[in-house]
């Protein structure tokens, strides 16, 4: 993955360890026995370009492969940075036709890349998807409030925000922001989150356990408390995906469970995310915490009943 960071992030690097998560010179990695580049099998479940349909009632749309900054721990590191993922008008038409032919699809998730980094493509998608009566819920995933909050004042992003605000007046619209560390909550980022709330967006956060960055109870407690106070509900706390090249970010499962258990003990339920493993195949599987004895945590079953390792 090529190096890419923003001036905003460079200022944050001076006061935080968060630089470790970006595409800068890598640390030495410990290699998995069977590393994969696409362990979540998105490509298998992609019937048309940009669309992933793993579960009957919801689809994920990859608007592009482009972001304002390149996070080394990205599950889609095999793709990020390439313009090949940009959706064209024919691609958007193919996605819409696919969804319209399957009225059981009622939940659409825009990801990427970052949908706010390519606002014109996202605007076109949201404009067309909002006309599909079977879609009841919209979700947009982003890191741009952390990467470059000032970009939310540009006209293309403002146009997209106004379109999303119109959609949110009629349907639930969730914005999911990936935060890894409390130092990412700069004054500029907090301002963007406040604007999201005023526009009627429902705000959720997602966090990935990362060795050397947030493998610490106090750091994560501060992060989730601050998000809670800002009106952002912590949603998922992920074990880092077992993707080839991400090995240096993965740490001991027992330590993760200990931290997640302590967070559950000390935080309000609303302020505490669900700790999960996005297992190979299908399924974000909740991990049992340290309240139960005798649980085998070496493997689990995905949503299709197939056994898979989580170590």
Order of alpha helices (4+ residues) and beta strands (2+ residues): alpha-beta-beta-alpha-beta-alpha-beta-alpha-alpha-beta-alpha-beta-alpha-beta-alpha-beta-beta-beta-beta
